[in-house]
C-alpha cells in the first residue's frame, strides 16, 4: 500500500478544486454569452443580464431569436420610435415649463417696471432752485407769497 | 422738514417792502405750531425794524420775546440786540414797560431793555 504524505494529498485536493472551479466558470461564461447573444443590446447589471424584451413572452422571444421577420423588425423599430417620442415629449414638456416660467418672470418684471414708471409719473421734477430764490421771491406780490407759504406750511405739518 | 423753501419765503416776506408782508408773517408764521417756523418769522419781523413789526414781537404775549419756547424767545432777543438802529425797539420796550397790562410781558420787556442798554 502506497503511503500518502499529507502535503501530496493537500496538493491533489487543491488541483481537484481548481479543476472544478475552472469548469464552473466556463459553464457560467457560456450561459452569459448565450444570454447576451440573444440580445446584443443586453446590459449586465451586477451579473444580471437586462434584456430589452424582458417583458415579452418566452415563445415570441425564442421565435424572434430564431428568425426575426420583417413585421417584428417593424414592431421593434416602432417601439424604439415610441420610446424616442416619449423622450421628446418629456423634453418638450420641460421646455414648455421653462418657457412658461420665463414668460411669468418677464411679466412680473414688466409689471414692476410699469409700477416704477407710474411712480415716476407721479413724482414732480421741480427745478425750484430758481423758483425759491429769495431775490426772485421778493419781487413777487405778497398774496402769492402768502399762498406759497401756506402751502409749504401745510406740507410741513402733514409731514410731521 | 424741507425748511429751505419755507426759510426763503419767510426771508423774502421779511425783505418785502409791502406792509402786507407783516400781516402775512404774523398770521402764518407767528401762529405756526412749529418752533423753527416761529423762530424764522421772529427774525424776519425784527429785521424789518418797523414799528408795526417790532410791536408784534415785543408787546404780544406768546410771540417774539414772549414766546413760550425759550429757544424762539432767545432768538428774538438776540435779533433785537443785533439791530444796528435800536431806537424804535427801545421806544416800544419803554411803552410796554409803562403801559402793558400783563406784568409778565412788562418784566420781559424790562429785561430785554436792560440787555439792549448794556449791548449798545
Boltz contact constraints between the chains, C-beta under 6 A:
constraints:
  - contact:
      token1: [A, 132]
      token2: [B, 5]
      max_distance: 6.0
  - contact:
      token1: [A, 132]
      token2: [B, 8]
      max_distance: 6.0
  - contact:
      token1: [A, 134]
      token2: [B, 8]
      max_distance: 6.0
  - contact:
      token1: [A, 134]
      token2: [B, 11]
      max_distance: 6.0
  - contact:
      token1: [A, 134]
      token2: [B, 12]
      max_distance: 6.0
  - contact:
      token1: [A, 137]
      token2: [B, 12]
      max_distance: 6.0
  - contact:
      token1: [A, 138]
      token2: [B, 12]
      max_distance: 6.0
  - contact:
      token1: [A, 138]
      token2: [B, 15]
      max_distance: 6.0
  - contact:
      token1: [A, 138]
      token2: [B, 16]
      max_distance: 6.0
  - contact:
      token1: [A, 142]
      token2: [B, 18]
      max_distance: 6.0
  - contact:
      token1: [A, 142]
      token2: [B, 20]
      max_distance: 6.0
  - contact:
      token1: [A, 142]
      token2: [B, 21]
      max_distance: 6.0
  - contact:
      token1: [A, 142]
      token2: [B, 24]
      max_distance: 6.0
  - contact:
      token1: [A, 145]
      token2: [B, 9]
      max_distance: 6.0
  - contact:
      token1: [A, 145]
      token2: [B, 13]
      max_distance: 6.0
  - contact:
      token1: [A, 146]
      token2: [B, 24]
      max_distance: 6.0
  - contact:
      token1: [A, 148]
      token2: [B, 9]
      max_distance: 6.0
  - contact:
      token1: [A, 149]
      token2: [B, 9]
      max_distance: 6.0
  - contact:
      token1: [A, 149]
      token2: [B, 28]
      max_distance: 6.0
  - contact:
      token1: [A, 152]
      token2: [B, 5]
      max_distance: 6.0
  - contact:
      token1: [A, 152]
      token2: [B, 6]
      max_distance: 6.0
  - contact:
      token1: [A, 156]
      token2: [B, 1]
      max_distance: 6.0
